[in-house]
Amino acid sequence: MTWIALHNLLGIAFGVGVWLSAGSSRALRWTTGFMVAAGVVTVPLHPFFPMSSRGMEAGFNDTMHQVLTMAFGLFVFGAVAASAVAIRGWFRLYAIASLVVIMLFAGLTGPLMSELANNQPTPWLGAFERINAYTTFAWMVVLAVVLIRRTVGDSTPDPGCASMPAPADRTLATR
């Protein structure tokens, strides 16, 4: 098993975890759907459609790599946007800021794809891709922390009244 395959499986598993913590939040369920779709669409990406090395003629594998990567990007965009709808407060602002970064650097990466296809230099392409990847990973970590804190807060009894459940977190929308 390659590291990339493990990454995809862990991403899908994280999506399932978000689903399990979604409760009645439809927006969090949409977040999960987008996350799982992003993981599924990238399963065949590297094993079956790796990019050709520079200097080699581009083939079907390169086209499919770019198409699946774009689909992945759209699913990530959907997941981040749905999470912004699902969780109010500072997280919504964080998710929107993440979307801005993702869109900005996807926009900067897009024009370089034709240069890549023509075996031309693509300065900054790797940096733009890393910024998008790290922004996505950071969003996943922050989402996990928010959901864990919510789950722990909901399941921790009030020390003054052990028989009463803790109050529900009002930061989650029920859309």
Secondary structure as GFF3:
##gff-version 3
##sequence-region A 1 175
A	DSSP	alpha_helix	3	21	.	.	.	ID=ss1
A	DSSP	alpha_helix	26	42	.	.	.	ID=ss2
A	DSSP	alpha_helix	45	48	.	.	.	ID=ss3
A	DSSP	alpha_helix	60	86	.	.	.	ID=ss4
A	DSSP	alpha_helix	90	109	.	.	.	ID=ss5
A	DSSP	alpha_helix	112	117	.	.	.	ID=ss6
A	DSSP	alpha_helix	125	155	.	.	.	ID=ss7
###
